[in-house]
Amino acid sequence: MMKLKATLFAAAFGSLLATAPVAAQDIKFSLQLPLTGPIAFTGQLNQAGWQHAIEWINKTGGVKGRKLVPYIYDSEYKVDVGIAGWKKAIADGDMAFSIGDGTPFIRAVTPENNERHKLLMSNTGYASDLIDTAKYPYHILLGPTYSDQIAMFYTYIKQKQGSGPAPKVALVYTATEFGRDPIEFAKKRAKELGIEIVAEEETKFAGIDVTPHVIKLRSANPEYVIFQGYAGNLWPEMVKLSREYGIKAQFMGTVYGAQADLVRGVGPAADGFLGFAPYEMNVAANNGPVMKAMDAALKAWGKPYEGYSNVGYVQGWAIALFMRDILIKTVEAGKPINGENLIAAANAMKDWDSGGLIGVPVTLKNGRLPYGIIYRFSVKEGAFSFKPETGWLQAN
């Protein structure tokens, strides 16, 4: 039998109110997050980011005095479980918007949402086809697609290479939709830019001996290796073994394979690793007002904290703050809170100031925010840090 776990959180972080009344003026929304299952670590951090952000938003005025109230459902990273939570939230009535646990969920609910509910939607993934605004008219992606991320890596590689010979790049990705998502784009774009793809290594998602893949990389002798479609799996083993085999390539990873604690856990083999992020990860070092609030929340949380955070956690803040601001615009305009008016407000938001979450003013383009930054990680025995390798980049 399908499990469905739902929790309703108050503005005071951590207090469970599964049966508590919600004030009529409160603004309700649903979160379908993978709190258990194969990517529970990211889902739990995403939930914490949302809860800390909502607490701060509600304490600092909410939406013109109205509080945001999330209904949080454990999707287990299963589409059917996520849909069950989404439908339960809709049945409870008056949902302003809904956040899914990834692209498969969004694809599954979009036909029904387009036809019946017309809720504003977003999700935790960065799939390249979500910028099809005709197919996903009520969806916004508050970050760059995986193809955007590859494009920004290529921009960096070309700038580093200058007028020298064609850069040699290896693409290493998982045999999943997540992993394969930008690969055709990556090959096409490489040809356009004069980048030579010297190897393509498709791996299983987990549970394999990486030695054959590393041997092929050594034979191909790339200057750059881009990992795509990984979370905490496999790529650290490939980096370690590659260094043992004498491979000197520059290793690079897209968003979910570039988590700071994960890179740190690889050890000195990951020294110099370049990781892509759609948001500012060095929380304590950022003076933006939202980043200061995030820093205070992380210090008060009681979890280990060394001044930086995880993409999932910061993503919760980013989506929550953007939703707050388009809700405020909709209320100020005297319009009903519905998908049509919220998507219009989102598309009308120009040069959004994220309070430090993103280092430049940003504007939606084709339903997404195509911005990001590349960090260089320093991993020494007993010392770890990372800093920007580039300024803030923008894909087309």
Buried (B, 14 or more C-beta within 10 A) or exposed (E): EEEBEBBBBBBEBEEEBEEEEBEEEBBBBBBBBBBBBBBBBBBBBBBBBBBBBBBBBBEEEBBEEBBBBBBBBBBBBBBEBBBBBBBBBBEBEEBBBBBBBBBBBBBBBBEEBBEEBBBBBBBBBBBBEBBEBEEBBBBBBBBBBBBBBBBBBBBBBBEEBEEEEBBBBBBBBBEBBBBBBBBEBBBEBBEEBEBEBBBBBBBEBEEEEBEEBBEBBBEBEBBBBBBBBBBBBBBBBBBBBBBEEEBEBBBBBBBBBBBBBBBBEBBEBBBEBBBBBBBBBBBBEBEBEBBBBBBEBBEEBEEEBEBBBBBBBBBBBBBBBBBBBBBBBBBEEEBEBBBBBBBBBBBEBEEBBBBBBBBBEBBBBEBBBBBBBBBBBBBEEEEBBBEBBBEBBBBE
